[in-house]
Amino acid sequence: MVKRIVVGAHYGLRDWIAQRITAVFMVIFTVLFAAAALGLPEMNYPAWSGLFRNGIVRFFAFLFFLSLFYHAWIGVRDIWMDYIKPVGVRLTLHVVTIFVLVGYAGWAAQILWRL
């Protein structure tokens, strides 16, 4: 019988790939967004507002933030799992991290769509 070890970052390849995919998406979005921003006629509020008036830009910006938060979740979760040994403390840190990242995602949606 194999005994499963419940400490440490044991999710392996799946999370490693997910973190790389989110990183690639964030880099591509950042380059394209920087090009779009630098192509604006002026750097003022109406120009920025016009850029984000396009629903596709808002959608991909929100996907950028979701990718960022998922990327951060994988990294921070692995840090908690590797360095925080008491299970109760680690669980508390996981829950706090999840609530903060979900709150940030809601805040990003509110900013992008002015809900």
Salt bridges, closest charged atoms under 4 A:
ASP15 OD1 - ARG14 NE 3.84
ASP15 OD2 - ARG77 NH2 2.60
ASP78 OD1 - ARG77 NH2 2.98
